[in-house]
Amino acid sequence: LADILDVEPEDVDVTIAFDRFGLDSSAAIGMTGDLEEWLGYDIDATVLYDYPTIQSLSQYLGKNLAASKA
């Protein structure tokens, strides 16, 4: 997200909703694709709407990653 917004990572509040950062649907889909590539498993394109903050998304992805490795 920091790369997309062109800010320092420490300037991104993980508890603020993605839409408050001005993230449009195109950027959200791109970010989801980047996450899929990085994590190595498919992620639903709507996941950012279901988990609207970095904090909630990371918790969700962590649980799914652990489940996929089990």
C-alpha positions as CSV (number, residue, x, y, z in Angstrom):
1,L,0.0,0.0,0.0
2,A,2.8,2.4,0.8
3,D,4.2,1.8,-2.7
4,I,0.9,2.5,-4.3
5,L,0.4,5.7,-2.3
6,D,4.1,6.7,-2.7
7,V,4.6,7.2,1.1
8,E,6.9,5.7,3.7
9,P,5.5,2.4,5.2
10,E,5.6,3.8,8.7
11,D,3.2,6.5,7.5
12,V,0.5,4.0,6.8
13,D,-1.9,3.4,9.7
14,V,-2.9,-0.3,9.6
15,T,-6.2,0.4,11.3
16,I,-7.5,2.8,8.7
17,A,-9.8,1.4,6.0
18,F,-8.4,1.1,2.5
19,D,-11.1,3.4,1.0
20,R,-9.9,6.3,3.3
21,F,-6.5,6.0,1.6
22,G,-8.3,6.7,-1.7
23,L,-7.6,3.2,-3.0
24,D,-9.8,2.7,-6.1
25,S,-11.0,-0.6,-7.4
26,S,-8.3,-0.9,-10.0
27,A,-5.6,-0.4,-7.4
28,A,-7.3,-2.8,-5.1
29,I,-7.4,-5.5,-7.7
30,G,-3.7,-4.9,-8.5
31,M,-2.8,-5.1,-4.9
32,T,-4.8,-8.4,-4.5
33,G,-2.9,-9.8,-7.5
34,D,0.4,-8.7,-5.9
35,L,-0.6,-10.5,-2.7
36,E,-1.5,-13.7,-4.6
37,E,1.9,-13.7,-6.3
38,W,3.8,-13.0,-3.1
39,L,1.9,-15.5,-1.0
40,G,1.6,-18.2,-3.6
41,Y,-2.2,-18.9,-3.4
42,D,-5.4,-17.5,-5.0
43,I,-7.1,-14.6,-3.2
44,D,-10.6,-13.5,-4.0
45,A,-10.7,-10.1,-5.7
46,T,-13.3,-8.9,-3.2
47,V,-11.1,-9.6,-0.1
48,L,-10.3,-6.0,0.4
49,Y,-13.9,-5.2,0.8
50,D,-14.5,-8.1,3.3
51,Y,-11.3,-7.1,5.3
52,P,-11.1,-3.4,4.8
53,T,-7.9,-2.6,6.8
54,I,-4.4,-3.8,6.6
55,Q,-4.8,-5.2,10.1
56,S,-7.9,-7.3,9.4
57,L,-6.6,-8.4,6.0
58,S,-3.3,-9.5,7.4
59,Q,-5.0,-11.6,10.1
60,Y,-7.3,-13.2,7.5
61,L,-4.4,-13.9,5.1
62,G,-2.3,-15.3,7.9
63,K,-5.0,-17.8,8.9
64,N,-5.5,-18.8,5.3
65,L,-1.8,-19.3,4.7
66,A,-1.5,-21.4,7.8
67,A,-4.6,-23.5,6.7
68,S,-3.2,-24.0,3.2
69,K,0.1,-25.3,4.6
70,A,-1.6,-27.8,6.9
